[in-house]
Amino acid sequence: MIRLALALSVIAAPAHATKASWYGPGFHGRTTANGERYIQHAATCAHRSAKFGTVLLVTNLANGRRAECRVNDRGPYIRGRSVDVSKAVAIKLGMLADGVAPVSVRVK
């Protein structure tokens, strides 16, 4: 039941209304909300409510690319965005140049 509640909290909005952004060089090496150092080359992400350590499957709805990432930070703090992914995940999702992409997010 807890996993279901977490899954519902991760999928906070319909897929067409959910967006992901990425963060990289300016945050590289800084401490994340769970106390780890942010490494832009690792498959990590920030989410407002998912438990630290949760693995999320993020799908870029514009191109169908998927990537897994582990929650180790909090955010994003911009309305309309559900997840901030690392640079490595942004590359896998094909959203590095655009910076923001429409996505679906689910617990892996």
Buried (B, 14 or more C-beta within 10 A) or exposed (E): EEEEEBBEBBBBEEEEEBBBBBBBEEBBEEEBBBEBEBBBEBBBBBBBEBEBEBEBBBBBBEEEBEBEBBBBBBBBEEEEBBBBBBBBBBBBBBBBEEEBBBBBBEBE
